[in-house]
């Protein structure tokens, strides 16, 4: 069970890079490095996996996964897409509103 009052630890890109280099360059296991540095081993394993993908050293399981640059571009494009959809919806509603104003008033017969 997780502790709701516990704050999430944040690591700088430099801290992540140093931990990943220990695993990749020194050949140490993620568990050993995580214990030594006081990091969660699951986080370190995720960082190492992403570093391998970014370097083009992905294993067969990781083929087809996105690099960090591709992930950033995808996030940017999704945000842009959301904004464009909002604008399109706004202009569609505005056009409908102005078209309604142009109609002659309904007469009661």
C-alpha positions as CSV (number, residue, x, y, z in Angstrom):
1,X,0.0,0.0,0.0
2,X,1.3,3.4,-0.8
3,X,1.6,6.2,1.6
4,X,-0.6,9.2,0.5
5,X,1.4,11.7,2.5
6,X,4.7,10.7,0.9
7,X,6.0,13.1,-1.8
8,X,7.3,11.9,-5.1
9,X,11.0,12.2,-5.5
10,X,12.3,14.1,-8.4
11,X,15.6,13.4,-10.2
12,X,17.5,15.8,-12.4
13,X,18.5,14.8,-15.9
14,X,22.1,14.7,-14.8
15,X,21.3,12.3,-11.9
16,X,19.4,10.0,-14.3
17,X,22.2,10.1,-16.9
18,X,24.9,9.3,-14.3
19,X,22.9,6.3,-13.0
20,X,22.2,5.0,-16.5
21,X,25.9,5.3,-17.4
22,X,26.8,3.2,-14.4
23,X,24.6,0.5,-15.7
24,X,25.6,0.7,-19.4
25,X,29.3,1.6,-19.2
26,X,30.3,-0.2,-16.0
27,X,28.1,-3.2,-16.8
28,X,26.5,-3.1,-13.4
29,X,22.9,-4.4,-12.9
30,X,20.1,-2.0,-12.4
31,X,19.4,-3.5,-8.9
32,X,23.0,-3.0,-7.8
33,X,23.2,0.6,-9.0
34,X,19.8,1.4,-7.6
35,X,20.7,0.1,-4.2
36,X,24.0,1.9,-4.3
37,X,22.5,5.2,-5.2
38,X,19.3,4.9,-3.2
39,X,17.0,4.9,-6.3
40,X,13.9,2.9,-7.1
41,X,15.1,0.0,-9.2
42,X,12.0,0.1,-11.4
43,X,12.7,3.8,-12.3
44,X,16.4,3.1,-13.1
45,X,15.4,0.1,-15.3
46,X,12.9,2.4,-17.2
47,X,15.7,5.0,-17.6
48,X,18.1,2.4,-18.9
49,X,15.6,1.0,-21.3
50,X,14.8,4.5,-22.7
51,X,18.5,5.3,-23.0
52,X,19.1,2.1,-25.0
53,X,16.2,3.0,-27.3
54,X,17.6,6.6,-27.8
55,X,21.0,5.2,-28.6
56,X,19.6,2.7,-31.2
57,X,20.6,-0.3,-29.0
58,X,17.1,-1.5,-28.4
59,X,16.5,-5.2,-27.9
60,X,14.0,-7.2,-29.8
61,X,11.3,-6.5,-27.3
62,X,11.8,-2.8,-27.6
63,X,11.8,-2.5,-31.4
64,X,9.3,0.0,-32.6
65,X,9.3,2.0,-29.4
66,X,9.7,5.8,-29.6
67,X,12.9,7.7,-28.8
68,X,12.8,10.6,-26.4
69,X,12.8,13.1,-29.3
70,X,9.9,11.2,-30.9
71,X,8.0,11.2,-27.7
72,X,8.5,14.9,-27.3
73,X,7.3,15.6,-30.9
74,X,4.3,13.3,-30.4
75,X,3.3,15.2,-27.3
76,X,3.7,18.6,-29.1
77,X,1.6,17.4,-32.0
78,X,-1.1,16.0,-29.8
79,X,-1.3,19.4,-28.0
80,X,-1.4,21.2,-31.3
81,X,-4.2,18.9,-32.5
82,X,-6.3,19.6,-29.4
83,X,-5.9,23.3,-29.9
84,X,-6.8,23.1,-33.5
85,X,-9.9,21.1,-32.7
86,X,-11.0,23.6,-30.1
87,X,-10.5,26.4,-32.6
88,X,-12.5,24.5,-35.2
89,X,-15.4,23.9,-32.8
90,X,-15.4,27.5,-31.8
91,X,-15.6,28.8,-35.3
92,X,-18.2,26.2,-36.2
93,X,-20.4,27.4,-33.3
94,X,-19.7,31.1,-34.1
95,X,-20.7,30.5,-37.8
96,X,-23.9,28.8,-36.7
97,X,-24.7,31.6,-34.3
98,X,-24.2,34.3,-37.0
99,X,-26.2,32.3,-39.6
100,X,-29.1,32.0,-37.1
101,X,-29.0,35.8,-36.6
102,X,-29.3,36.3,-40.4
103,X,-32.6,34.3,-40.7
104,X,-35.8,36.3,-40.8
105,X,-37.8,36.1,-37.6
106,X,-40.5,33.4,-37.5
107,X,-44.0,34.6,-38.1
108,X,-46.9,33.2,-36.1
109,X,-49.7,32.3,-38.4
